[in-house]
Amino acid sequence: MLEFQVYPTYEHLSRAAADVVVSTLQTKPDAVICLPSGSTPVGMFRELILRHEQGLADFSQCTFVGLDEWIGMGPEDEGSGHQLLDRDFLHPIGFRSEQVLFFDARADDLHAECERINRALEELGGLDLIVLGIGMNGHLGLNEPGTSFDTYAHVSELDPITIEVGQKYFQGPTTLTGGVTLGLRHMMEARRLVLMASGEAKAPVIARAVNGEVTETFPASLVQEHSDAWVLVDADAASALL
């Protein structure tokens, strides 16, 4: 089932996404949740931090799972997914280290590291909620065009568009050699999937995700086949559909 919601502004969109996270925790305080790093979720994080400070959101029992990471980077590296999430969400909320599951993208054996994440997620019973942004090439996490829908955590070869767009997270030109990411099958098996998008630049990719052919060449199209997918966008990101 695909639920499509349009909000007038980014702020309204961010509050709506935060509502989904909070309602998940209210229903299941020990939920397993995956939230993305980057620019799109920053407003959602601000809202979740505010609600936490007001006593309206309790993260003390949940498990947070990191979505992806650039190969060779860790939590102290500016621009890494871990660093952005620590700064924008995990540290302000006060997550304990035992509540957090992240890829070690510096591991000597990255394939074994992906298997570690797969096993840990299986032991946790899978994801109750995953919130995602969408790439300009339709990627979800670092699942680039052509990734099998049946893929669990894996090492990803980055699309040139991802390498180019990824530079915005760094102060200077940065060589990105690859990534590790939760797989598209993790996303399909999540009990609820939320896809967020903001801004006119995302309008064509949102239109293709919800109305285009379901194909591995455009990973975000899988939302059409998810059992409980919510696509939440602001008016600008919906402009190709209105």
Secondary structure as GFF3:
##gff-version 3
##sequence-region A 1 242
A	DSSP	beta_strand	2	7	.	.	.	ID=ss1
A	DSSP	alpha_helix	10	27	.	.	.	ID=ss2
A	DSSP	beta_strand	32	34	.	.	.	ID=ss3
A	DSSP	alpha_helix	42	53	.	.	.	ID=ss4
A	DSSP	beta_strand	63	65	.	.	.	ID=ss5
A	DSSP	beta_strand	68	70	.	.	.	ID=ss6
A	DSSP	alpha_helix	81	85	.	.	.	ID=ss7
A	DSSP	pi_helix	86	90	.	.	.	ID=ss8
A	DSSP	alpha_helix	91	93	.	.	.	ID=ss9
A	DSSP	three_ten_helix	97	99	.	.	.	ID=ss10
A	DSSP	beta_strand	100	101	.	.	.	ID=ss11
A	DSSP	alpha_helix	110	124	.	.	.	ID=ss12
A	DSSP	beta_strand	129	132	.	.	.	ID=ss13
A	DSSP	beta_strand	154	156	.	.	.	ID=ss14
A	DSSP	alpha_helix	160	166	.	.	.	ID=ss15
A	DSSP	three_ten_helix	167	169	.	.	.	ID=ss16
A	DSSP	beta_strand	179	181	.	.	.	ID=ss17
A	DSSP	alpha_helix	184	189	.	.	.	ID=ss18
A	DSSP	beta_strand	192	197	.	.	.	ID=ss19
A	DSSP	three_ten_helix	200	202	.	.	.	ID=ss20
A	DSSP	alpha_helix	203	211	.	.	.	ID=ss21
A	DSSP	three_ten_helix	219	225	.	.	.	ID=ss22
A	DSSP	beta_strand	229	234	.	.	.	ID=ss23
###
